[in-house]
Amino acid sequence: MGLQKITTIFCALGLATAAAVSCNSAVAAVATATTAATAATAGSASGAGAVANASNAAIAAREPLLMAGKSTMYQRVLTTPSCKLLPSAAASGAASGEGEEVHAFSQYYVYGDAGSSYEVGTDTRGEVVGFLPKDCVLPWKLPMSMFFTSPTGRHRALVFDKQSALDRIIDSPDGSGYYRAIYEQVLNKSSVDNVVSIEPDKYDDQFKRFYFLPIFDSVESLFPDGNYLYKHEIASVAAHGADGEYVQSSGANDRAIVGFKAAVLFVIDASLSMQSHSDRIKQAVGTIYKSIKAKNLEDSVQFGIVSFHSGTQNTATMVLSPDESMTVEQFNKRVANLKQAAASGKHISKDSYAGVNLALQDINWSQYGARYIVLLTDAGAIDASDLKSSTGLDATDLRLDAEHRGTAIYTLHMFTDESQRSGNYAVARRQYETLSFNEVLNKSLYYSANAASVEEFSRTLDFMAHSLTSQVELASWGALSAGSALAAEDDFGVAEDSVIIGEALPLSYVGAEKGAAVPEVIRGWISDRDLVTHNKIVGIPAVLVNRKQLEDMYIVVSGLFEACILGQPSADGMFQQLQVLASQIGMDPKQLNWNASIRNMGIMGEMLAALPYKSRIADFTSSEWFNPYSSE
């Protein structure tokens, strides 16, 4: 059996284009889209005790509607810019002003058909959030999106209103010449029959800025010269305005997830030595708040305070929980009234870890789509091995706990000349750099400044505030960022899929004569290959999956690859290994039909089997696999 046959098993799972993109590249694209696009939004805080448990049990009893003929794939829809989430099926929506505005191309699962509207939820756990009129949503069969490649060395893609208009070019022996002619007309701002849009001239690298160009249907085709291609039906919002950017609403923060909440918990050193830095503490809190307000995020961010000192007991106190309703003035008053410890301990170091640990343990982080701790101190932390430690935890223990919860820890270390002379500064820096290391950004969120220098402290504080605010803003858009709920290793009750998948890629509308109304959504057919130079790739598909789906895909991919490797010694070894794989994923291996193709054995799962891009190996039966002359 050839090595290529072994490696192309990955393509059988729909992770690569047919003779277009290598399997490794396709897997990377899927992984990137998963990281950039799989998002989670903040759910409502659950109630307490038996009432909450009963409520959760009732919600969990509901499931979204299944797609026709499927047993594991749910119906889902994407919203258009005019959509409003209605409180009931009888609500009248946009005309009456009822309902809540939702971001364009937000994803919802369908829980019920109410005639002219769908009953929808943001996840598959059974929590229904309202109704969406059918005339403002787009049914979305598979979670697929397309990314444009760099246009260097190829023609920009045209979007056609009908598949037949695209076929006219693909099937024609002189299709390249015809395409060049209409391409030039579009570039010259002329209207062309059946052409509704053209690929943007500015290239957006999806690895740097994820955008969403959903695929609604895919059809494999063939050029007369023998090159394969896929025709994709895509949709996007229409670009508006002189700058070409689509403006959805007048809100300054219109890309934010509806209902998004973030928590910023200040963990403040209240030991006696910090008393001289009280103005710096107030400055830090004020600067961070102003930075958040400048991004119009203040209504989405809730603040809390934990204080700590280096006493022998009760070293950490929850002064203010972020879920307490409080005005900015009341919050600032709490900060101003923080009480320092009555006496300093013998240690130069403080029980900083007690404050951070309390913040991690005593907050219901599952309420928040973004989670941040800001540690403010002027000294190092009492180590885990020290008898004075109230927690027995070190920087690594706390960092891993924060990482598990998806919480980012910022440290603002206010050192002094004395702490530098004593060596405490160097110790503290090592500790807090470890504590504040963030895997999403692959760097530490540790900032230090000499508290005696007003200029240095202000400059460092501005850098930190800008960093934190940028991460909050990204999280509010549904992107993976430091502190985003997406970074949590467990979802802690947060919705498993994103209400907002990503920022749509605006497309210019060229399908109407000058002065005609521009539609809010552009929908049409596009080729994934250059229609002039057929070996040039125009678009790369990506499958958007959540963590659970990614784990399932890993089990199948690794299992099939292992089946290939272990099955090499004998002709039937590969299919015997498939029996082992079937057992691992809960199938009855005795039910496998060796006369069926690998795809139809049920091992791959409905979603993988439904993906349009596949290698021929997915259709291999046992007899074809045994045949040494089968295609390599």
Legacy VTK file of the C-alpha trace (Angstrom):
# vtk DataFile Version 3.0
C-alpha trace
ASCII
DATASET POLYDATA
POINTS 632 float
0.000 0.000 0.000
1.506 3.347 -1.025
2.402 6.017 1.502
0.162 8.474 -0.322
-2.800 6.186 0.273
-2.027 6.237 3.990
-1.624 10.001 4.238
-4.700 10.776 2.130
-6.866 9.134 4.766
-6.932 12.599 6.329
-8.488 13.983 3.160
-11.212 11.371 3.467
-12.526 13.290 6.415
-13.256 16.362 4.337
-10.287 18.304 5.661
-8.669 19.067 2.317
-9.607 20.159 -1.164
-9.685 17.695 -4.021
-6.227 17.890 -5.625
-5.967 21.491 -4.511
-4.670 21.880 -0.973
-2.460 19.485 0.956
-4.010 17.706 3.907
-1.617 19.404 6.304
-2.584 22.844 5.010
-6.260 22.026 5.277
-5.954 20.751 8.829
-4.111 23.965 9.720
-6.896 26.013 8.156
-9.527 24.135 10.127
-7.561 24.533 13.356
-7.095 28.243 12.729
-10.769 28.785 11.993
-11.654 26.788 15.079
-9.396 28.937 17.262
-10.519 32.240 15.693
-14.201 31.529 15.259
-15.378 29.125 17.940
-16.678 31.473 20.518
-18.727 31.489 23.666
-21.066 34.068 25.041
-21.917 34.852 28.596
-25.049 33.100 29.819
-27.289 34.284 32.590
-26.167 33.541 36.112
-27.902 30.409 37.342
-30.023 30.429 40.460
-29.146 28.588 43.619
-30.202 25.321 45.214
-32.980 22.993 44.156
-34.868 25.671 42.207
-31.902 26.222 39.886
-31.328 22.490 39.479
-34.952 21.914 38.553
-34.849 24.801 36.110
-31.657 23.543 34.489
-33.109 20.048 34.211
-36.176 21.427 32.436
-34.051 23.399 29.998
-31.802 20.428 29.300
-34.840 18.366 28.275
-35.219 20.384 25.051
-33.130 19.863 21.945
-32.973 21.806 18.691
-34.776 20.386 15.669
-32.774 17.896 13.617
-32.052 18.415 9.939
-34.116 16.252 7.610
-32.676 12.745 7.443
-30.061 13.403 10.159
-29.799 12.012 13.668
-27.017 14.221 15.081
-27.072 17.443 13.009
-29.302 20.282 14.205
-31.057 22.967 12.182
-29.404 26.370 12.458
-29.824 29.769 10.873
-27.784 32.931 10.360
-29.318 36.349 10.839
-29.297 39.185 8.314
-28.795 42.868 9.280
-32.550 43.564 9.494
-33.218 40.756 11.974
-34.618 41.409 15.421
-34.926 38.817 18.162
-38.593 38.850 19.172
-40.035 37.940 22.583
-42.862 35.894 21.058
-44.030 34.442 17.776
-46.834 37.010 17.697
-44.506 40.019 18.048
-44.478 42.192 14.933
-40.753 42.991 14.814
-38.977 45.702 12.840
-42.046 47.628 11.682
-43.282 48.230 15.228
-39.895 48.649 16.814
-40.352 45.516 18.917
-37.526 43.109 19.543
-33.805 43.229 20.182
-31.276 43.999 17.463
-28.807 41.216 16.742
-25.505 41.307 14.919
-25.534 40.301 11.260
-24.654 36.630 10.700
-25.245 35.606 14.291
-25.830 31.873 14.564
-28.950 30.441 16.232
-30.223 26.883 16.638
-33.840 26.217 15.642
-35.978 24.806 18.471
-39.390 25.186 16.893
-41.293 26.240 13.771
-43.906 28.864 14.630
-45.189 29.468 11.113
-43.714 32.796 10.080
-40.893 32.601 12.625
-38.478 30.192 14.270
-38.127 29.616 17.992
-34.375 29.814 18.548
-31.578 29.398 21.053
-27.874 30.237 21.059
-26.710 26.713 21.929
-27.855 23.087 21.947
-28.489 22.891 25.691
-32.147 23.782 25.522
-32.192 27.454 26.480
-34.531 29.288 24.085
-33.913 33.040 23.776
-36.731 34.188 21.484
-38.117 34.114 17.944
-36.649 35.150 14.579
-38.821 35.929 11.525
-38.151 33.448 8.737
-37.846 36.219 6.160
-34.711 37.629 7.809
-32.677 34.457 8.384
-30.608 32.169 6.164
-30.692 28.392 6.784
-27.113 27.141 7.288
-26.596 23.417 6.732
-22.903 23.002 7.506
-20.625 25.167 9.690
-18.332 26.146 6.823
-16.719 29.441 5.890
-14.443 30.452 3.024
-11.225 32.477 3.109
-9.784 34.231 0.090
-6.161 33.520 -0.759
-3.773 36.304 -1.668
-4.854 37.678 -5.076
-1.232 37.990 -6.224
-0.796 36.202 -9.544
-4.479 35.548 -10.155
-7.739 37.291 -11.041
-10.074 38.485 -8.324
-13.133 36.283 -8.039
-16.519 37.377 -9.338
-19.731 36.412 -7.536
-22.628 35.322 -9.774
-26.305 35.434 -8.872
-26.977 31.953 -10.278
-25.018 28.726 -10.433
-25.926 28.463 -14.123
-24.166 31.774 -14.845
-20.984 30.365 -13.315
-21.437 27.093 -15.242
-21.528 29.051 -18.503
-17.884 29.983 -17.904
-16.734 26.683 -16.400
-18.215 24.474 -19.123
-17.192 26.643 -22.073
-13.982 25.794 -23.990
-13.412 29.562 -24.211
-14.492 30.259 -20.656
-11.214 31.991 -19.797
-11.637 34.530 -22.560
-15.247 35.213 -21.639
-14.272 35.669 -17.985
-11.509 38.148 -18.885
-14.011 40.215 -20.844
-16.621 40.528 -18.089
-13.854 40.927 -15.490
-12.599 44.053 -17.248
-16.145 45.409 -17.439
-16.588 45.004 -13.689
-13.222 46.675 -12.996
-14.380 49.570 -15.167
-17.502 49.950 -12.990
-19.840 48.643 -15.687
-22.863 46.546 -14.816
-22.663 42.937 -16.045
-25.612 40.550 -16.245
-25.644 37.960 -13.451
-22.565 39.406 -11.671
-23.452 40.697 -8.195
-20.054 41.302 -6.591
-16.285 41.029 -6.863
-13.694 39.905 -4.347
-12.270 42.869 -2.372
-9.055 44.304 -3.766
-7.622 44.540 -0.247
-6.366 41.172 1.012
-7.303 40.219 4.577
-5.118 37.476 6.051
-7.509 35.230 7.993
-4.634 34.194 10.266
-4.394 37.806 11.449
-8.031 38.921 11.261
-10.729 36.298 11.125
-13.671 37.201 8.940
-16.812 35.267 8.210
-17.882 34.327 4.672
-20.373 31.487 5.208
-20.787 28.681 2.673
-24.383 27.548 2.158
-23.898 24.973 -0.586
-21.015 23.363 -2.474
-20.982 21.533 -5.798
-17.997 19.750 -7.327
-17.343 20.463 -11.013
-14.752 19.972 -13.741
-13.107 22.318 -16.238
-12.797 21.086 -19.853
-9.029 20.802 -19.273
-9.579 18.233 -16.485
-8.972 20.494 -13.475
-11.406 20.027 -10.609
-13.078 22.893 -8.780
-15.819 23.534 -6.254
-18.612 26.011 -6.724
-19.647 27.611 -3.432
-22.802 29.499 -2.642
-21.715 32.245 -0.250
-23.255 35.295 1.375
-22.047 38.453 3.058
-23.208 41.877 4.098
-23.070 44.607 1.481
-20.457 47.325 1.828
-21.889 50.800 2.340
-20.479 54.266 2.650
-17.609 56.117 1.031
-15.007 54.086 2.873
-16.499 50.809 1.695
-17.291 49.616 5.219
-20.705 48.224 6.005
-22.360 50.178 8.806
-24.895 48.044 10.635
-26.099 50.522 13.233
-25.236 53.849 14.764
-23.879 52.254 17.933
-20.149 52.700 18.488
-19.857 49.139 19.753
-22.137 47.448 17.224
-19.901 44.402 16.784
-20.260 43.292 20.376
-22.113 40.145 21.329
-25.611 40.885 22.543
-25.720 40.411 26.328
-21.927 40.285 26.648
-20.535 40.879 30.149
-16.960 41.056 31.407
-15.580 41.070 34.942
-12.474 42.974 36.054
-11.502 42.121 39.620
-8.854 44.292 41.261
-6.771 42.353 43.815
-5.208 45.137 45.891
-2.393 44.915 48.410
-3.746 46.536 51.585
-0.606 46.122 53.704
0.847 49.105 55.516
3.631 49.658 52.983
1.062 50.271 50.260
-0.461 53.205 52.122
2.049 55.553 50.537
0.940 54.283 47.124
-2.794 54.878 47.652
-2.810 57.585 44.988
-1.206 55.140 42.546
-3.925 52.571 43.270
-6.673 55.106 42.571
-4.837 56.188 39.425
-4.596 52.594 38.203
-8.279 51.896 38.769
-9.279 55.195 37.175
-7.056 54.747 34.117
-8.383 51.254 33.396
-11.972 52.453 33.751
-11.374 55.433 31.440
-9.760 53.154 28.843
-12.765 50.819 28.919
-15.177 53.752 28.737
-13.339 55.153 25.710
-14.256 51.942 23.859
-17.909 52.253 24.928
-17.611 49.061 26.953
-18.378 50.452 30.403
-21.945 49.097 30.381
-20.618 45.620 29.612
-17.886 45.498 32.278
-18.471 44.903 35.975
-15.756 45.679 38.538
-14.898 44.022 41.831
-12.307 44.372 44.604
-10.369 41.868 46.717
-7.953 43.170 49.341
-5.131 41.207 50.986
-2.342 41.758 53.512
0.335 39.693 55.207
-1.339 38.998 58.537
-1.723 35.587 60.133
-5.429 35.088 59.354
-8.182 36.450 57.101
-5.444 37.679 54.803
-7.814 38.121 51.843
-11.253 39.762 51.798
-13.903 40.163 49.105
-14.557 43.893 49.387
-16.847 44.106 46.376
-18.151 41.326 44.140
-18.437 42.297 40.438
-22.039 41.121 40.323
-23.084 43.804 42.843
-24.892 46.618 41.063
-22.919 49.809 41.687
-22.265 53.147 40.040
-18.769 54.298 39.150
-18.857 56.844 41.968
-19.775 54.157 44.516
-17.022 51.902 43.210
-14.415 54.664 43.499
-15.568 55.325 47.056
-14.981 51.662 47.942
-11.456 51.938 46.541
-10.799 55.142 48.505
-12.019 53.555 51.744
-9.782 50.485 51.555
-8.229 49.959 54.960
-4.557 49.128 55.296
-3.442 46.458 57.773
-2.877 47.751 61.298
0.725 46.599 61.271
3.203 45.264 58.758
4.335 41.685 59.010
7.963 40.724 59.386
8.045 39.553 55.805
8.883 41.958 53.013
6.806 39.660 50.796
3.006 39.704 51.037
0.333 37.028 50.806
-0.520 38.048 47.232
-1.460 34.492 46.325
-4.234 34.536 48.946
-5.858 37.496 47.182
-5.583 35.919 43.738
-6.857 32.569 45.029
-9.907 34.193 46.641
-10.657 36.007 43.397
-10.524 32.752 41.442
-12.554 30.702 43.905
-15.265 33.115 45.064
-16.446 34.512 41.744
-18.962 32.782 39.476
-16.858 33.285 36.350
-19.375 31.401 34.186
-21.506 34.559 34.022
-18.855 36.419 32.091
-17.733 36.278 28.490
-14.411 37.840 29.537
-12.601 37.425 32.871
-9.753 39.476 34.301
-7.832 39.795 37.548
-5.621 42.859 38.057
-3.112 42.382 40.895
-1.736 45.629 42.401
1.174 45.210 44.838
4.570 46.621 45.803
6.255 43.400 46.942
6.816 39.761 46.136
4.523 36.915 47.223
4.947 34.612 50.213
5.999 31.292 48.698
3.992 28.083 48.997
6.646 26.410 51.187
6.653 29.283 53.703
4.789 28.628 56.977
3.237 32.084 56.631
1.491 31.080 53.398
-2.254 30.850 53.984
-2.871 28.914 50.753
0.094 26.604 50.224
-0.093 27.604 46.557
2.583 29.012 44.268
2.493 31.071 41.063
2.253 28.033 38.805
-0.654 26.523 40.761
-2.655 29.733 40.480
-1.757 30.300 36.844
-3.024 26.822 35.916
-6.240 27.404 37.878
-6.772 30.730 36.101
-6.030 29.119 32.754
-8.586 26.403 33.472
-11.201 29.079 34.113
-10.205 31.208 31.116
-9.238 34.072 33.427
-6.343 36.388 32.512
-4.173 37.718 35.348
-2.550 41.137 34.947
0.062 42.209 37.485
1.047 45.834 38.116
4.135 45.662 40.325
4.961 48.982 41.995
8.568 48.562 43.073
10.724 50.991 45.040
14.442 51.673 45.289
14.424 49.830 48.613
12.875 46.698 47.130
15.547 46.711 44.417
18.351 46.980 46.984
16.907 44.180 49.113
16.571 41.818 46.171
12.794 41.518 46.651
12.145 43.149 43.270
13.975 40.390 41.363
12.157 37.675 43.332
8.779 39.352 42.798
9.366 39.801 39.086
10.046 36.066 38.599
6.965 35.141 40.611
4.562 37.497 38.905
5.859 36.855 35.398
5.005 33.188 36.006
1.646 34.020 37.590
0.622 36.325 34.734
1.801 34.227 31.798
-1.052 33.925 29.303
-1.158 31.029 26.859
-3.498 32.754 24.398
-1.064 35.641 23.882
1.985 33.468 24.620
3.464 36.127 26.906
3.285 37.372 30.488
0.870 40.158 31.392
3.309 41.469 34.005
4.004 45.202 34.205
6.383 46.920 36.612
7.164 50.562 37.308
8.985 52.554 39.943
6.208 53.923 42.148
8.344 56.990 42.940
8.359 58.121 39.316
5.059 59.675 38.310
5.994 59.695 34.619
7.211 56.085 34.514
4.239 54.790 36.482
1.734 56.637 34.272
3.380 55.395 31.075
3.409 51.765 32.263
-0.162 52.035 33.497
-1.324 53.350 30.117
0.314 50.378 28.363
-1.367 47.903 30.700
-4.782 49.584 30.461
-4.575 49.594 26.669
-3.665 45.898 26.618
-6.487 44.910 28.958
-9.081 47.007 27.131
-8.032 45.578 23.756
-8.535 42.059 25.072
-11.963 42.930 26.513
-12.965 44.445 23.175
-11.865 41.366 21.230
-13.765 39.108 23.624
-16.887 41.271 23.187
-16.725 40.567 19.437
-16.616 36.807 20.014
-12.913 36.482 19.213
-10.429 34.395 21.159
-8.423 36.685 23.422
-6.718 36.769 26.793
-9.505 36.459 29.330
-12.109 35.347 26.779
-14.454 32.588 27.945
-13.244 30.716 24.839
-9.923 30.156 26.584
-11.545 28.229 29.448
-10.725 24.538 29.500
-14.252 23.876 30.749
-17.234 25.897 29.605
-18.561 26.385 33.168
-22.091 26.627 31.809
-21.288 29.177 29.095
-22.935 28.625 25.708
-20.953 26.156 23.613
-21.318 28.027 20.338
-21.118 31.637 19.400
-24.069 33.928 18.925
-21.709 35.860 16.733
-19.417 33.751 14.567
-17.156 36.506 13.379
-16.950 39.806 11.637
-18.494 39.539 8.196
-16.418 40.453 5.145
-18.274 43.303 3.387
-18.628 42.804 -0.387
-19.314 45.606 -2.827
-22.498 45.305 -4.882
-21.942 45.587 -8.624
-25.070 43.878 -9.872
-27.303 46.908 -10.287
-27.284 50.024 -12.382
-26.106 53.228 -10.768
-28.611 54.638 -8.309
-30.346 51.301 -7.623
-30.851 50.218 -4.023
-28.069 48.104 -2.550
-29.290 44.892 -0.865
-28.344 44.352 2.776
-27.037 40.858 1.976
-25.150 39.770 -1.129
-25.628 36.102 -1.968
-24.267 34.219 -4.950
-22.000 31.568 -6.438
-18.219 31.669 -6.604
-15.495 29.341 -7.887
-12.720 28.182 -5.564
-10.331 28.264 -8.556
-9.250 31.100 -10.823
-11.519 30.904 -13.882
-8.597 31.921 -16.106
-5.628 30.097 -14.568
-7.266 26.943 -13.268
-4.436 25.788 -10.982
-4.626 28.996 -8.910
-6.658 28.644 -5.709
-9.076 31.493 -4.962
-10.720 30.323 -1.755
-9.944 27.880 1.045
-12.829 26.354 2.996
-12.694 25.944 6.759
-14.931 23.963 9.069
-15.963 25.872 12.188
-16.131 23.481 15.110
-16.347 23.695 18.879
-13.982 21.917 21.269
-16.160 18.792 21.574
-16.431 18.404 17.797
-12.685 18.923 17.463
-12.045 16.139 19.957
-14.384 13.822 18.034
-12.591 14.650 14.786
-9.246 13.940 16.410
-10.423 10.493 17.559
-11.605 9.596 14.069
-8.602 11.027 12.192
-6.017 9.460 14.510
-7.969 6.193 14.558
-8.131 5.935 10.770
-4.469 6.830 10.432
-3.555 4.158 12.981
-5.731 1.673 11.114
-3.728 2.378 7.962
-0.367 1.946 9.689
-1.224 -1.170 11.706
-3.091 -2.727 8.828
-0.144 -2.699 6.406
1.241 -6.209 7.099
-1.835 -7.922 5.651
-4.451 -7.012 3.084
-7.355 -7.235 5.510
-5.477 -5.713 8.432
-6.696 -2.199 7.740
-10.354 -3.163 7.901
-9.768 -5.221 11.036
-8.346 -2.090 12.622
-11.511 -0.243 11.594
-13.413 -2.709 13.766
-11.235 -1.645 16.685
-11.951 2.020 15.889
-15.685 1.313 15.754
-15.527 -0.128 19.261
-13.645 2.931 20.527
-16.284 5.348 19.263
-19.216 3.353 20.556
-20.259 1.523 17.398
-20.973 -2.171 17.163
-18.044 -3.473 15.046
-20.157 -6.456 13.977
-22.475 -4.079 12.134
-19.745 -2.817 9.798
-20.508 -3.686 6.197
-17.278 -4.515 4.408
-18.958 -4.016 1.042
-19.715 -0.401 1.952
-17.325 2.499 1.491
-15.396 3.868 4.473
-17.609 6.958 4.390
-20.817 4.920 4.549
-19.700 2.676 7.387
-20.798 5.320 9.849
-17.380 5.649 11.441
-16.849 9.191 10.238
-20.013 10.678 11.683
-22.690 12.681 9.913
-20.930 16.029 9.916
-17.659 14.698 8.510
-19.470 12.572 5.945
-21.525 15.577 4.828
-18.544 17.836 4.120
-18.145 18.465 0.381
-14.348 18.162 0.159
-13.215 14.534 0.177
-10.508 12.306 -1.130
-11.396 9.263 -3.226
-10.254 7.113 -0.317
-13.520 7.941 1.466
-15.312 5.857 -1.169
-12.954 2.867 -0.916
-14.546 -0.496 -0.148
-12.661 -3.468 1.249
-12.308 -5.062 -2.222
-10.814 -1.874 -3.673
-8.436 -1.560 -0.725
-7.238 -5.150 -1.174
-6.606 -4.523 -4.882
-2.897 -3.679 -5.288
-3.678 -1.949 -8.582
-6.167 0.476 -7.066
-5.502 4.168 -7.530
-2.618 5.583 -5.500
LINES 1 633
632 0 1 2 3 4 5 6 7 8 9 10 11 12 13 14 15 16 17 18 19 20 21 22 23 24 25 26 27 28 29 30 31 32 33 34 35 36 37 38 39 40 41 42 43 44 45 46 47 48 49 50 51 52 53 54 55 56 57 58 59 60 61 62 63 64 65 66 67 68 69 70 71 72 73 74 75 76 77 78 79 80 81 82 83 84 85 86 87 88 89 90 91 92 93 94 95 96 97 98 99 100 101 102 103 104 105 106 107 108 109 110 111 112 113 114 115 116 117 118 119 120 121 122 123 124 125 126 127 128 129 130 131 132 133 134 135 136 137 138 139 140 141 142 143 144 145 146 147 148 149 150 151 152 153 154 155 156 157 158 159 160 161 162 163 164 165 166 167 168 169 170 171 172 173 174 175 176 177 178 179 180 181 182 183 184 185 186 187 188 189 190 191 192 193 194 195 196 197 198 199 200 201 202 203 204 205 206 207 208 209 210 211 212 213 214 215 216 217 218 219 220 221 222 223 224 225 226 227 228 229 230 231 232 233 234 235 236 237 238 239 240 241 242 243 244 245 246 247 248 249 250 251 252 253 254 255 256 257 258 259 260 261 262 263 264 265 266 267 268 269 270 271 272 273 274 275 276 277 278 279 280 281 282 283 284 285 286 287 288 289 290 291 292 293 294 295 296 297 298 299 300 301 302 303 304 305 306 307 308 309 310 311 312 313 314 315 316 317 318 319 320 321 322 323 324 325 326 327 328 329 330 331 332 333 334 335 336 337 338 339 340 341 342 343 344 345 346 347 348 349 350 351 352 353 354 355 356 357 358 359 360 361 362 363 364 365 366 367 368 369 370 371 372 373 374 375 376 377 378 379 380 381 382 383 384 385 386 387 388 389 390 391 392 393 394 395 396 397 398 399 400 401 402 403 404 405 406 407 408 409 410 411 412 413 414 415 416 417 418 419 420 421 422 423 424 425 426 427 428 429 430 431 432 433 434 435 436 437 438 439 440 441 442 443 444 445 446 447 448 449 450 451 452 453 454 455 456 457 458 459 460 461 462 463 464 465 466 467 468 469 470 471 472 473 474 475 476 477 478 479 480 481 482 483 484 485 486 487 488 489 490 491 492 493 494 495 496 497 498 499 500 501 502 503 504 505 506 507 508 509 510 511 512 513 514 515 516 517 518 519 520 521 522 523 524 525 526 527 528 529 530 531 532 533 534 535 536 537 538 539 540 541 542 543 544 545 546 547 548 549 550 551 552 553 554 555 556 557 558 559 560 561 562 563 564 565 566 567 568 569 570 571 572 573 574 575 576 577 578 579 580 581 582 583 584 585 586 587 588 589 590 591 592 593 594 595 596 597 598 599 600 601 602 603 604 605 606 607 608 609 610 611 612 613 614 615 616 617 618 619 620 621 622 623 624 625 626 627 628 629 630 631
